[in-house]
Amino acid sequence: MSNISQATSTAHRPVYGLIAEFENTHDLMHAAEKVRDAGFIWWDCCTPFPVHGLDKAMGVKRTWLPFFVFGAGATGTAAAFVLQTFTNSFGFSAWALVKVTGYPYLISGKPMMSLPAFIPVMFELTVLFSALSCVGLMFLFNGLPRLYHPLLQNNRFRRATNDRFFVVIEARDPKFLRGSTEAFLRTLGASAVEAVED
Amino acid sequence: MSHAPHADLSPKNTQLGPGSLTLRNAAAGIGIVCLGAGVYLGKSGAFETDARTFWKIYLVSFLFGLTICLGGLFFVIIQFLTRAGWSVAVRRPAEALASNLKWIWLLFVPVLWMFFNGTAGTLFPWADLATLEANDPGIAHVVEKKVAFLNANFFLLRAVVYFAAWALLAWFFTNQSTLQDHDGAMSRTKSMQKWSGPAAIVFGLTTTFAAVDWIMSLSPAWFSTMFGVYFFTGCVTGGYASLALITARLKRWGFLHGIVTGEHLQDLGKLLFAFGMVFWAYIGFSQYMLIWYANLPEETGWFLTRQVGGWLPITLMLLFGHFVVPFVGMISRWPKRFGLSLAFASVWMLCFHWIDLYWLVMPEIPSDIGSFASYGDLVAKYGTQSNGLENPLNYILAFGVLSLVVAGSVAYLQGRSLVPMRDPRLHESLSFENV
């Protein structure tokens, strides 16, 4: 993309945010702490590989996901128990979209409702419910699937998957002011600061 | 990758002080007194203990100490097998547990001695076929076919092999690790890594056969192909709980400051959670499920015995105390990260590990267990049998063995620093963080 066309488009499109490029994780970590302490909310770090300790430096709070997964797992256990108890142990009918009838099945003289036989299914459904809800909610919390992102239009940002580390501050942040935020990012030791269009 | 650690590796932080000498001597003294008193009381029939019950209690106590030490050895082997970096800072306490395997066979000598003075039949019914034939011809008929494996000479030979293997493995790993503190040779880590594979195989085979010999053969007609794994889950429960407890204690006493962090505690907690709670329940249920479903008379009696009378509360106690309650309690992140909560969970699991062994060894399968028309008839006859938990001998002997294990572990830690100072992966361990 030529400079001219970029300049033209900048004039017409709103700014998504500012990216600051860093050359190593040490500088990035240092910058993340400063941005965190400056009180920004809508910002992120982009790195080619997981950087240990970055969550702490960014002040990222722990996710609530485990609590939802625990709830989903418990639901799975209960669902499996009810399912088996109903289908295996009771003769009455119930409406679940269509009319279904429990079918009492006598297996080698064991009681109709024998818990040991139900446990494998209860275990499996617990795992199934937790695993699916874990992945599903992780996607939901992360705003995925997302087929377009403004950062992917930026040429400099391509190196985020290779050998450069980025701090991105979005324009929707209440503290975001194009000029002062750009100056602030430069003080953090960024090798380059650039605006990204939406 | 993160901030470089500046851990304090000075002797003040990594060497036990003179106070540990008092602890070691007190533990050794208490251990010997408890064991001596327990054996004397048991042999003289105090608390209405008959010979068979006494020897079973002795066996439970011995296995309690043994499984803890085997768990420590397993931890050490696995760290080298997987080339783990995180665990270097907490490896010494595990080595200390494993080092007890060099002498713990002494406590088993009295059991082996029974084969020489002809009283082995009191503990192992298969060792005295004539008496078994008279009391329980049905069982004797089954056991007669197992004589090729269950005979005194082969049993003694196997016991010697197990103890020799464990002592050798414990010696090799503790010795190499200690020598590395002095010369820092990379070749020692390489050699421990090389031998950790064969060591794991030897460990798996010996513990499996030991479980069959020393616990399963107490009810010689019963069999479970999963029993070795079940015994192994007990080893890791006891070992990991003790390892977490020792590590938390050392931190509480002001050692390992900045060396062992919440990150390491969390991983020890994860291991305790995964092996002691989940894996134990998984294997325990798998064993129960197959036997319950197949409903073969010679197999089911073992579980049926544990479902009537005083054994039912213990079975339920295990289900909830060894699995459900600690599972829910330890599932989240924070209880694993603090020394106090982790130590509490470790003590809890050690108690239930002892109950688990008690539940494995103590119940007697009635010879007429398969002859009842209904469960109600069985309960009518055996519903009042006691589980024997009120016998103080249980606690005297278990405490005695545990004290000796504590004394042995402290003695090991006194002789060297609390972290492997010149392990090539120490730096990796110090900067370890959970993602």
Interface residues (C-beta under 8 A of the other chain):
Chain A: T25 M29 P50 V51 H52 G53 R62 P66 F70 S108 P116 A117 I119 P120
Chain B: M1 S2 H3 F285 Y288 M289 W292 Y293 N295 I331 S332 R333 E433 V435
